[in-house]
């Protein structure tokens, strides 16, 4: 290579490196979480450790919901099995042998994060939770979620169970592309009924739905290992902001600030 070509190649490399530094998301909220990511229309704007693998808690239910929606189960009837009835943590209190519409179970899982509804769908759709988890991991691989491994359908702490803020942001995009899931995630509450007549009224676990302008969902999570987690989505004037927090220190305060910072970032962009 000639000296001129060498200098040109070196100059181009410096340009690329400088652009990468400018384009890289900055950590505007140091210490807010073990990892976080804020994207604006799919572009990373602010982040800390977005590829760090961490326990996802109930954010794992986003993949469960995606697989159920992609299976187009509609109002199929699900019989609650003993595994679902024995689920722990947040739950409706479903009983083995009860029959419930799949659409109602999906709503209970996304709106109220009900573990028994989640497990019932997993067992019913794949025949067992183990087989369903295999489907979750296969779908994660197909979506390029390289930092994600599932060990159960609902997000319980388990060895080797992890995801990242980057992967969960990409998964959120997929979930929002499903009209049924996007509609459920934006609900403040919903009434569900078993076919035997038992009634449940569930309320969203997302403190911002119906209270912060433009918020469309999406999912909360908590376990002892994961701490408080959140995927928060909002749209205003055609701009979508997604906030992912894993192991958050002050989940709601920081998420609110990150959300507004994301829209400020969008407004500061030069016109296209």
ZILINUR-V215563 format. One record per run of one state. SS is the DSSP state (helix for helix, strand for strand, loop for the rest). FROM is the first residue (numbers start at 1). TO is the last residue. If there is no record, write none. Layout:
ss=(SS:SS)
from=(FROM:FROM)
to=(TO:TO)
//
This chain:
ss=(loop:helix:loop:strand:loop:strand:loop:strand:loop:strand:loop:helix:loop:strand:loop:helix:loop:strand:helix:loop:helix:loop:helix:loop:strand:loop:strand:loop:helix:loop:helix:loop:strand:loop:strand:loop:strand:loop:strand:loop:strand:loop:helix:loop)
from=(1:3:24:26:27:33:41:43:49:54:55:57:71:77:80:82:86:99:102:113:115:127:129:143:149:150:162:164:165:177:179:186:189:195:199:204:215:224:227:237:239:249:251:269)
to=(2:23:25:26:32:40:42:48:53:54:56:70:76:79:81:85:98:101:112:114:126:128:142:148:149:161:163:164:176:178:185:188:194:198:203:214:223:226:236:238:248:250:268:272)
//
